[in-house]
Amino acid sequence: HVSNLMLICAKCTDPVRVGRRRLDDGKTVRVCKKCGEVLENK
């Protein structure tokens, strides 16, 4: 199921859980739960 997929963090280089954070401009981005790095859409 798609909910069981994990993204690979570019900074951690590990499969990580994803959180959400709202930026100052109001945009919501996905962040790595381990290191806090913003995950880019590719």
N, CA, C and O of each residue as an XYZ file, in Angstrom:
168
protein
N       0.842     -1.177      0.000
C       0.000      0.000      0.000
C       0.889      1.242      0.000
O       1.990      1.215      0.551
N       0.433      2.301     -0.597
C       1.238      3.508     -0.757
C       1.589      4.141      0.590
O       2.612      4.819      0.684
N       0.798      3.952      1.610
C       1.100      4.547      2.915
C       2.296      3.878      3.584
O       2.850      4.426      4.537
N       2.707      2.704      3.104
C       3.844      2.000      3.683
C       5.177      2.379      3.046
O       6.225      1.905      3.484
N       5.152      3.223      2.020
C       6.388      3.637      1.363
C       7.127      4.654      2.221
O       6.508      5.463      2.911
N       8.460      4.606      2.174
C       9.272      5.579      2.895
C      10.165      6.293      1.890
O      10.691      5.676      0.963
N      10.332      7.593      2.079
C      11.210      8.374      1.218
C      12.641      8.258      1.713
O      12.886      7.989      2.889
N      13.581      8.464      0.801
C      14.996      8.469      1.147
C      15.423      9.925      1.321
O      15.296     10.734      0.403
N      15.922     10.241      2.495
C      16.395     11.599      2.773
C      17.771     11.785      2.144
O      18.640     10.926      2.292
N      17.976     12.892      1.446
C      19.261     13.162      0.796
C      20.358     13.416      1.822
O      21.519     13.095      1.570
N      20.017     13.982      2.965
C      21.014     14.279      3.994
C      21.339     13.042      4.831
O      22.510     12.755      5.082
N      20.312     12.310      5.264
C      20.511     11.111      6.100
C      20.936      9.908      5.269
O      21.635      9.026      5.768
N      20.524      9.867      4.018
C      20.686      8.723      3.103
C      20.058      7.454      3.666
O      20.552      6.351      3.433
N      18.974      7.618      4.401
C      18.227      6.504      4.982
C      16.751      6.664      4.650
O      16.294      7.776      4.385
N      15.999      5.565      4.661
C      14.545      5.681      4.578
C      14.036      6.353      5.851
O      14.413      5.960      6.955
N      13.190      7.355      5.702
C      12.738      8.126      6.867
C      11.233      8.336      6.841
O      10.591      8.261      5.794
N      10.693      8.600      8.018
C       9.306      9.025      8.112
C       9.254     10.502      7.746
O      10.242     11.224      7.874
N       8.096     10.934      7.292
C       7.949     12.290      6.777
C       6.995     13.078      7.659
O       5.932     12.590      8.045
N       7.396     14.310      7.972
C       6.534     15.237      8.683
C       6.215     16.406      7.773
O       6.702     16.479      6.645
N       5.404     17.309      8.264
C       5.055     18.502      7.480
C       5.380     19.739      8.293
O       5.219     19.761      9.513
N       5.842     20.768      7.597
C       6.161     22.036      8.246
C       5.674     23.168      7.359
O       5.790     23.109      6.135
N       5.131     24.190      7.983
C       4.671     25.361      7.241
C       5.777     26.413      7.254
O       6.272     26.793      8.315
N       6.158     26.876      6.068
C       7.191     27.896      5.942
C       6.612     29.272      6.230
O       5.398     29.430      6.358
N       7.492     30.273      6.333
C       7.059     31.642      6.628
C       6.123     32.203      5.563
O       5.262     33.029      5.867
N       6.286     31.759      4.314
C       5.430     32.260      3.232
C       4.092     31.524      3.153
O       3.301     31.781      2.245
N       3.828     30.607      4.098
C       2.557     29.887      4.139
C       2.561     28.577      3.386
O       1.574     27.842      3.421
N       3.646     28.272      2.710
C       3.756     27.036      1.937
C       4.034     25.861      2.881
O       4.834     25.986      3.808
N       3.375     24.722      2.646
C       3.602     23.522      3.440
C       4.586     22.618      2.709
O       4.410     22.327      1.526
N       5.627     22.175      3.421
C       6.641     21.305      2.831
C       6.777     20.041      3.669
O       6.417     20.017      4.846
N       7.308     18.982      3.037
C       7.576     17.729      3.748
C       8.993     17.781      4.305
O       9.915     18.236      3.628
N       9.166     17.313      5.541
C      10.474     17.329      6.181
C      10.815     15.947      6.722
O       9.930     15.161      7.059
N      12.102     15.667      6.800
C      12.617     14.423      7.366
C      12.408     14.448      8.874
O      12.741     15.438      9.526
N      11.859     13.367      9.440
C      11.644     13.292     10.883
C      12.953     13.097     11.644
O      13.029     13.432     12.826
N      13.994     12.555     10.983
C      15.276     12.320     11.661
C      16.091     13.596     11.793
O      16.532     13.947     12.888
N      16.294     14.296     10.671
C      17.219     15.436     10.684
C      16.538     16.786     10.464
O      17.162     17.824     10.687
N      15.275     16.800     10.032
C      14.572     18.059      9.821
C      14.799     18.680      8.457
O      14.309     19.778      8.193
N      15.529     18.003      7.586
C      15.813     18.507      6.236
C      14.529     18.570      5.410
O      13.702     17.661      5.476
N      14.361     19.639      4.633
C      13.207     19.761      3.744
C      13.397     18.805      2.576
O      14.452     18.800      1.942
N      12.377     17.991      2.288
C      12.443     17.020      1.198
C      11.900     17.664     -0.066
O      10.768     18.145     -0.093
N      12.715     17.668     -1.111
C      12.352     18.288     -2.384
C      11.486     17.355     -3.215
O      11.646     16.136     -3.154
N      10.570     17.922     -3.990
C       9.802     17.140     -4.966
C      10.651     16.981     -6.209
O      11.218     17.953     -6.709
N      10.741     15.764     -6.707
C      11.549     15.531     -7.910
C      10.753     14.815     -8.949
O      11.265     14.532    -10.032
